[in-house]
Amino acid sequence: MTEGPTGGREDAAQDLERELSKLFGRARSVSLSLAARVHPGLDGASYALLLHLSDIGPVRAADVVERTGLDKSTVSRQIARLEELDLVERVADPSDGRARLVQLTVTGASRLHEIRSHRRAQLRAQLGQWSTGDIREFSRLLGKLNLDL
């Protein structure tokens, strides 16, 4: 182990990088699995967008681009795919009849709710030995990391 005032921090950063790499790899795998359970034709990236749309509600596609930082063509392509799979639909914007909002269909919302409920139950079981305080602290630290990133 590296000695000195910065050595411990460097080791800690390397440990964090290694653990994040494992976490991201597992998250990709879980995401692909959950996407397939929502719909066999759903890919991981479109699943992530579906989750985002579920969390923010009806929204203009341009706002999705702004909120996610994704390229306009990428968002457009993913929304089109989600429409093909009957998971989202475009509806008239009540505040501007010329504009369209993207929202989950009844089917999309139902499937996503079912998958999320099952995933939360799995997570509760996997973290069954963790104290509530540890879960809250881990969540807080992940939130801090997400803000910093």
C-alpha positions, 0 to 999 in steps of 0.5 A: 500500500502506498504511504504518505498523505496522498497515498491513502487517497490514491488507494481509496480512489483506485478501490472506488474505481474498481468497485464502480466498474463492477457495479456499472457492469452489473447494472448493464446486465440487470438493465438488459434483463429488465428491458427484455422482461418489459418487452423482448424487443427493448434494448438497454438504452431505450429501457433507460429512456423509458424509465426516465419518461416514467419518472418525469411524466408527459414531456416534449421530446426536446425537453428529453434531449435537454434533461438527458444530454443525449443527441436529438437524433438518438432521443428521436430514434429511441422514442420511435422504437418505444412507440413501435413497441407500444410502450410510449405514445405522442399526445397533444400538448394541452398548453399548445395544440401544435406541440406533442408530448411523449408519455407512457402508454397504459401497457408501458406503464403497467409493464414498467410498474410490474418490473420495478415492483419486482426489482424493488422486492429483489433489492430489499431481499439482497440488502436484507442484512443491511441496516436501514441507516446503512441503506440511507447512507449509501443512497445519500453517498450515491446521490452525492456522487451523481451530483458531482459527476 
